[in-house]
């Protein structure tokens, strides 16, 4: 079993950070595309978020993870599973 110091060094290595950053960018880009697809594009290129979505997302922003619905938690868990292979590769 690797020592805590070796684990920390492996997790903080440039290679690991870059791999996780690429996963994060992919996650963010997917979310942004979803948001853009829900919006109404204006003639000037700006986007208007429908009021009901803005309200729902604001509620989710303000809700601690523990208080989310199971469906909302599942969505967050799905994202975590995208990171786990990279973390496990470092630890194993």
DSSP file (Angstrom, degrees, kcal/mol; ACC not computed):
  #  RESIDUE AA STRUCTURE BP1 BP2  ACC     N-H-->O    O-->H-N    N-H-->O    O-->H-N    TCO  KAPPA ALPHA  PHI   PSI    X-CA   Y-CA   Z-CA
    1    1 A X              0   0    0      0, 0.0    91,-0.1     0, 0.0    90,-0.0   0.000 360.0 360.0 360.0 128.5    0.0    0.0    0.0
    2    2 A X        -     0   0    0     89,-0.3     2,-0.0     1,-0.1    89,-0.0  -0.282 360.0-108.3 -65.2 150.5    1.5    3.4   -1.0
    3    3 A X     >  -     0   0    0      1,-0.1     4,-2.5     4,-0.0     5,-0.2  -0.308  27.1-109.2 -72.6 161.9    2.3    5.8    1.8
    4    4 A X  H  > S+     0   0    0      1,-0.2     4,-2.8     2,-0.2     5,-0.2   0.885 120.8  54.0 -58.4 -38.8    0.2    9.0    2.3
    5    5 A X  H  > S+     0   0    0      2,-0.2     4,-2.6     1,-0.2    -1,-0.2   0.927 109.6  46.2 -63.4 -44.5    3.1   11.0    1.0
    6    6 A X  H  > S+     0   0    0      2,-0.2     4,-2.5     1,-0.2    -2,-0.2   0.888 112.7  50.8 -65.6 -38.8    3.4    9.0   -2.3
    7    7 A X  H  X S+     0   0    0     -4,-2.5     4,-2.8     2,-0.2     5,-0.2   0.946 111.5  47.6 -62.6 -47.7   -0.4    9.2   -2.7
    8    8 A X  H  X S+     0   0    0     -4,-2.8     4,-2.2     1,-0.2    -2,-0.2   0.931 112.8  48.5 -59.2 -46.8   -0.4   12.9   -2.3
    9    9 A X  H  X S+     0   0    0     -4,-2.6     4,-0.5     1,-0.2    -1,-0.2   0.902 113.0  48.1 -61.3 -41.4    2.5   13.3   -4.7
   10   10 A X  H >< S+     0   0    0     -4,-2.5     3,-0.7     1,-0.2     6,-0.3   0.911 113.2  46.9 -66.2 -42.5    0.8   11.1   -7.3
   11   11 A X  H 3< S+     0   0    0     -4,-2.8    -1,-0.2     1,-0.2    -2,-0.2   0.822 115.7  45.8 -69.4 -30.4   -2.5   13.0   -7.0
   12   12 A X  H 3< S+     0   0    0     -4,-2.2    -1,-0.2    -5,-0.2    -2,-0.2   0.436  86.2 120.2 -92.2   0.3   -0.8   16.3   -7.2
   13   13 A X  S <X S-     0   0    0     -3,-0.7     4,-2.8    -4,-0.5     5,-0.2  -0.265  75.1-117.9 -64.8 153.3    1.5   15.4  -10.2
   14   14 A X  H  > S+     0   0    0      1,-0.2     4,-2.9     2,-0.2     5,-0.2   0.902 114.6  54.6 -57.3 -42.9    1.1   17.4  -13.4
   15   15 A X  H  > S+     0   0    0      2,-0.2     4,-2.2     1,-0.2    -1,-0.2   0.924 111.7  43.0 -59.7 -46.4    0.0   14.3  -15.3
   16   16 A X  H  > S+     0   0    0     -6,-0.3     4,-2.7     2,-0.2     5,-0.2   0.931 114.5  49.4 -67.1 -45.6   -2.8   13.6  -12.8
   17   17 A X  H  X S+     0   0    0     -4,-2.8     4,-2.6     1,-0.2    -2,-0.2   0.915 112.5  48.5 -60.7 -42.7   -3.9   17.2  -12.5
   18   18 A X  H  X S+     0   0    0     -4,-2.9     4,-2.2    -5,-0.2    -1,-0.2   0.901 111.3  49.9 -64.8 -40.5   -4.0   17.5  -16.3
   19   19 A X  H  X S+     0   0    0     -4,-2.2     4,-1.8    -5,-0.2    -2,-0.2   0.931 114.7  43.7 -63.6 -45.1   -6.0   14.3  -16.7
   20   20 A X  H  X S+     0   0    0     -4,-2.7     4,-2.6     1,-0.2    -2,-0.2   0.870 111.2  54.8 -68.6 -36.0   -8.5   15.4  -14.1
   21   21 A X  H  X S+     0   0    0     -4,-2.6     4,-2.6    -5,-0.2    -1,-0.2   0.888 106.7  51.5 -63.8 -38.4   -8.7   18.9  -15.6
   22   22 A X  H  X S+     0   0    0     -4,-2.2     4,-2.2     2,-0.2    -1,-0.2   0.904 110.7  48.1 -64.4 -40.7   -9.5   17.3  -19.0
   23   23 A X  H  X S+     0   0    0     -4,-1.8     4,-2.4     2,-0.2    -2,-0.2   0.919 111.7  50.4 -63.9 -43.0  -12.3   15.3  -17.4
   24   24 A X  H  X S+     0   0    0     -4,-2.6     4,-2.9     1,-0.2    -2,-0.2   0.903 109.4  50.5 -62.7 -41.6  -13.6   18.5  -15.7
   25   25 A X  H  X S+     0   0    0     -4,-2.6     4,-3.1     2,-0.2     5,-0.2   0.918 110.2  49.8 -63.1 -42.2  -13.5   20.4  -19.0
   26   26 A X  H  X S+     0   0    0     -4,-2.2     4,-2.2     2,-0.2    -2,-0.2   0.911 112.5  47.9 -61.6 -42.0  -15.5   17.7  -20.7
   27   27 A X  H  X S+     0   0    0     -4,-2.4     4,-2.2     2,-0.2    -2,-0.2   0.935 114.4  45.9 -63.1 -47.1  -18.0   17.7  -17.8
   28   28 A X  H  X S+     0   0    0     -4,-2.9     4,-3.0     1,-0.2     5,-0.2   0.923 112.1  50.3 -62.9 -46.0  -18.3   21.5  -17.9
   29   29 A X  H  X S+     0   0    0     -4,-3.1     4,-2.4     1,-0.2    -1,-0.2   0.893 110.1  50.8 -61.7 -40.2  -18.7   21.6  -21.7
   30   30 A X  H  X S+     0   0    0     -4,-2.2     4,-2.0    -5,-0.2    -1,-0.2   0.929 112.8  46.2 -62.3 -45.4  -21.4   19.0  -21.6
   31   31 A X  H  X S+     0   0    0     -4,-2.2     4,-2.7     1,-0.2    -2,-0.2   0.927 111.9  50.5 -63.4 -45.2  -23.3   21.0  -19.0
   32   32 A X  H  X S+     0   0    0     -4,-3.0     4,-3.0     1,-0.2     5,-0.2   0.891 108.9  51.5 -62.9 -38.9  -22.9   24.3  -20.9
   33   33 A X  H  X S+     0   0    0     -4,-2.4     4,-2.3    -5,-0.2    -1,-0.2   0.910 110.1  49.9 -63.2 -40.4  -24.1   22.7  -24.1
   34   34 A X  H  X S+     0   0    0     -4,-2.0     4,-1.1     2,-0.2    -2,-0.2   0.940 112.1  47.5 -61.0 -47.4  -27.2   21.4  -22.1
   35   35 A X  H >X S+     0   0    0     -4,-2.7     4,-0.9     1,-0.2     3,-0.8   0.940 112.3  49.0 -59.9 -48.2  -27.8   24.9  -20.7
   36   36 A X  H >< S+     0   0    0     -4,-3.0     3,-0.8     1,-0.3    -1,-0.2   0.886 107.6  55.2 -60.1 -38.8  -27.4   26.6  -24.1
   37   37 A X  H 3< S+     0   0    0     -4,-2.3    -1,-0.3     1,-0.2    -2,-0.2   0.757 107.3  50.7 -66.4 -23.2  -29.8   24.1  -25.6
   38   38 A X  H << S+     0   0    0     -4,-1.1    12,-0.4    -3,-0.8    -1,-0.2   0.634 100.4  83.5 -86.4 -15.3  -32.4   25.0  -23.0
   39   39 A X  S << S-     0   0    0     -4,-0.9     2,-0.6    -3,-0.8    10,-0.2  -0.373  80.1-117.3 -90.9 164.9  -32.1   28.7  -23.7
   40   40 A X  E     -A   48   0A   0      8,-2.4     8,-1.9    -2,-0.1     2,-0.3  -0.909  30.0-136.0-100.7 118.6  -33.6   31.0  -26.3
   41   41 A X  E     -A   47   0A   0     -2,-0.6     6,-0.2     6,-0.2     2,-0.1  -0.593  18.1-144.7 -77.9 131.7  -31.0   32.6  -28.5
   42   42 A X    >   -     0   0    0      4,-3.4     3,-2.1    -2,-0.3    -1,-0.0  -0.466  27.6-103.2 -90.0 164.8  -31.5   36.3  -29.1
   43   43 A X  T 3  S+     0   0    0      1,-0.3    -1,-0.1    -2,-0.1    -2,-0.0   0.803 122.9  54.5 -58.2 -30.3  -30.6   38.1  -32.4
   44   44 A X  T 3  S-     0   0    0      2,-0.1    -1,-0.3     1,-0.0     3,-0.1   0.429 123.0-104.7 -85.6   2.6  -27.5   39.5  -30.8
   45   45 A X  S <  S+     0   0    0     -3,-2.1    -2,-0.1     1,-0.3    -1,-0.0   0.275  79.5 130.0  94.2 -11.0  -26.3   36.0  -29.8
   46   46 A X        -     0   0    0     -5,-0.1    -4,-3.4     1,-0.1     2,-0.4  -0.291  52.0-129.1 -72.1 164.7  -27.1   36.3  -26.1
   47   47 A X  E     -A   41   0A   0     -6,-0.2     2,-0.5    -3,-0.1    -6,-0.2  -0.919   8.9-152.7-118.6 141.3  -29.1   33.5  -24.4
   48   48 A X  E     -A   40   0A   0     -8,-1.9    -8,-2.4    -2,-0.4     2,-0.4  -0.964  14.3-143.5-114.0 121.3  -32.2   33.8  -22.3
   49   49 A X        -     0   0    0     -2,-0.5   -10,-0.1   -10,-0.2   -13,-0.1  -0.691  29.7-108.9 -80.8 129.3  -32.7   31.1  -19.7
   50   50 A X    >>  -     0   0    0     -2,-0.4     4,-2.5   -12,-0.4     3,-0.6  -0.317  27.1-120.6 -57.5 141.2  -36.4   30.2  -19.3
   51   51 A X  H 3> S+     0   0    0      1,-0.3     4,-2.5     2,-0.2     5,-0.2   0.852 110.2  54.4 -54.9 -41.0  -37.7   31.5  -15.9
   52   52 A X  H 3> S+     0   0    0      1,-0.2     4,-2.2     2,-0.2    -1,-0.3   0.873 111.1  45.4 -66.4 -34.9  -38.7   28.0  -14.7
   53   53 A X  H <> S+     0   0    0     -3,-0.6     4,-3.1     2,-0.2     5,-0.3   0.912 111.2  52.0 -71.9 -41.5  -35.2   26.6  -15.4
   54   54 A X  H  X S+     0   0    0     -4,-2.5     4,-2.1     1,-0.2    -2,-0.2   0.915 112.7  46.3 -58.7 -42.4  -33.5   29.6  -13.7
   55   55 A X  H  X S+     0   0    0     -4,-2.5     4,-2.1    -5,-0.2    -1,-0.2   0.920 113.8  47.8 -66.5 -44.1  -35.7   29.1  -10.7
   56   56 A X  H  X S+     0   0    0     -4,-2.2     4,-2.2     1,-0.2    -2,-0.2   0.930 113.8  46.6 -63.8 -45.4  -35.1   25.3  -10.5
   57   57 A X  H  X S+     0   0    0     -4,-3.1     4,-2.5     1,-0.2    -1,-0.2   0.873 110.2  53.3 -66.6 -36.1  -31.3   25.7  -11.0
   58   58 A X  H  X S+     0   0    0     -4,-2.1     4,-2.0    -5,-0.3    -1,-0.2   0.911 108.6  50.3 -64.0 -40.8  -31.2   28.5   -8.3
   59   59 A X  H  X S+     0   0    0     -4,-2.1     4,-0.7     1,-0.2    -2,-0.2   0.919 111.1  48.6 -61.4 -43.5  -33.0   26.2   -5.9
   60   60 A X  H >< S+     0   0    0     -4,-2.2     3,-0.8     1,-0.2    -2,-0.2   0.898 108.7  53.9 -64.0 -39.6  -30.5   23.4   -6.7
   61   61 A X  H 3< S+     0   0    0     -4,-2.5    -1,-0.2     1,-0.2    -2,-0.2   0.903 112.2  44.3 -58.2 -41.8  -27.6   25.8   -6.2
   62   62 A X  H 3< S+     0   0    0     -4,-2.0     2,-0.5    -5,-0.1    -1,-0.2   0.520  96.2  92.2 -84.2  -6.5  -28.9   26.7   -2.7
   63   63 A X  S << S-     0   0    0     -3,-0.8     5,-0.1    -4,-0.7    -4,-0.0  -0.793  76.8-126.7 -95.7 123.6  -29.7   23.2   -1.7
   64   64 A X    >   -     0   0    0     -2,-0.5     3,-1.7     1,-0.1     4,-0.5  -0.319  28.1-111.3 -61.2 150.3  -27.0   21.2    0.2
   65   65 A X  G >  S+     0   0    0      1,-0.3     3,-1.9     2,-0.2    -1,-0.1   0.884 116.2  59.9 -50.5 -44.7  -26.2   17.9   -1.3
   66   66 A X  G 3  S+     0   0    0      1,-0.3    -1,-0.3     7,-0.0    -2,-0.0   0.743 106.1  48.6 -59.5 -23.9  -27.7   16.0    1.6
   67   67 A X  G <  S+     0   0    0     -3,-1.7    -1,-0.3     2,-0.0    -2,-0.2   0.419  87.1 109.5 -99.4   0.8  -31.1   17.6    0.9
   68   68 A X  S <  S-     0   0    0     -3,-1.9     2,-0.0    -4,-0.5    -4,-0.0  -0.320  78.1 -99.6 -70.2 159.0  -31.2   16.9   -2.8
   69   69 A X     >  -     0   0    0      1,-0.1     4,-2.6     4,-0.0     5,-0.2  -0.332  35.2-107.8 -69.0 162.5  -33.6   14.4   -4.3
   70   70 A X  H  > S+     0   0    0      1,-0.2     4,-2.7     2,-0.2     5,-0.2   0.869 121.8  54.9 -61.5 -35.7  -32.2   11.0   -5.1
   71   71 A X  H  > S+     0   0    0      2,-0.2     4,-1.6     1,-0.2    -1,-0.2   0.922 109.6  45.8 -63.0 -43.7  -32.5   11.8   -8.8
   72   72 A X  H  > S+     0   0    0      2,-0.2     4,-1.7     1,-0.2    -2,-0.2   0.904 113.0  50.1 -66.3 -40.8  -30.4   15.0   -8.3
   73   73 A X  H  X S+     0   0    0     -4,-2.6     4,-2.9     1,-0.2    -2,-0.2   0.903 106.6  55.7 -62.7 -40.3  -27.9   13.0   -6.2
   74   74 A X  H  X S+     0   0    0     -4,-2.7     4,-2.5     1,-0.2    -1,-0.2   0.881 104.1  54.2 -59.6 -38.1  -27.7   10.4   -8.9
   75   75 A X  H  X S+     0   0    0     -4,-1.6     4,-1.3     2,-0.2    -1,-0.2   0.915 111.2  44.6 -62.7 -42.5  -26.8   13.1  -11.4
   76   76 A X  H  X S+     0   0    0     -4,-1.7     4,-1.9     2,-0.2    -2,-0.2   0.899 112.2  52.3 -67.5 -40.6  -23.9   14.2   -9.1
   77   77 A X  H  X S+     0   0    0     -4,-2.9     4,-2.0     1,-0.2    -2,-0.2   0.888 104.2  57.2 -62.4 -38.4  -22.8   10.6   -8.5
   78   78 A X  H  X S+     0   0    0     -4,-2.5     4,-0.6     1,-0.2    -1,-0.2   0.893 106.9  48.9 -58.8 -40.3  -22.8   10.0  -12.3
   79   79 A X  H >X S+     0   0    0     -4,-1.3     3,-1.1     1,-0.2     4,-0.6   0.898 107.4  54.4 -67.6 -40.1  -20.3   12.9  -12.6
   80   80 A X  H >X S+     0   0    0     -4,-1.9     4,-1.6     1,-0.3     3,-1.4   0.881  99.7  61.9 -61.2 -37.9  -18.1   11.5   -9.8
   81   81 A X  H 3X S+     0   0    0     -4,-2.0     4,-0.7     1,-0.3    -1,-0.3   0.737  95.7  61.3 -62.5 -21.3  -17.9    8.1  -11.6
   82   82 A X  H << S+     0   0    0     -3,-1.1     4,-0.3    -4,-0.6    -1,-0.3   0.781 108.4  42.9 -73.5 -26.1  -16.2    9.9  -14.5
   83   83 A X  H XX S+     0   0    0     -3,-1.4     4,-1.9    -4,-0.6     3,-0.6   0.762  95.4  79.0 -87.8 -28.6  -13.3   10.9  -12.2
   84   84 A X  H 3X S+     0   0    0     -4,-1.6     4,-3.3     1,-0.2     5,-0.3   0.854  86.7  55.6 -56.5 -43.5  -12.9    7.6  -10.4
   85   85 A X  H 3X S+     0   0    0     -4,-0.7     4,-2.2     1,-0.2    -1,-0.2   0.910 109.7  47.7 -57.4 -39.5  -10.9    5.8  -13.0
   86   86 A X  H <> S+     0   0    0     -3,-0.6     4,-1.2    -4,-0.3    -1,-0.2   0.913 114.7  45.4 -66.6 -41.6   -8.3    8.5  -13.1
   87   87 A X  H  X S+     0   0    0     -4,-1.9     4,-1.9     1,-0.2     3,-0.3   0.922 112.9  50.4 -67.2 -44.3   -8.0    8.6   -9.3
   88   88 A X  H  X S+     0   0    0     -4,-3.3     4,-2.4     1,-0.2    -2,-0.2   0.880 104.1  58.6 -62.6 -38.0   -7.9    4.8   -9.1
   89   89 A X  H  < S+     0   0    0     -4,-2.2    -1,-0.2    -5,-0.3    -2,-0.2   0.867 109.2  45.6 -58.3 -35.9   -5.1    4.6  -11.7
   90   90 A X  H  < S+     0   0    0     -4,-1.2    -1,-0.2    -3,-0.3    -2,-0.2   0.877 116.6  44.1 -73.8 -38.2   -3.0    6.8   -9.4
   91   91 A X  H  <        0   0    0     -4,-1.9   -89,-0.3     1,-0.2    -2,-0.2   0.733 360.0 360.0 -82.9 -22.6   -3.8    4.9   -6.2
   92   92 A X     <        0   0    0     -4,-2.4    -1,-0.2    -5,-0.2    -2,-0.1   0.454 360.0 360.0 -99.0 360.0   -3.4    1.4   -7.6
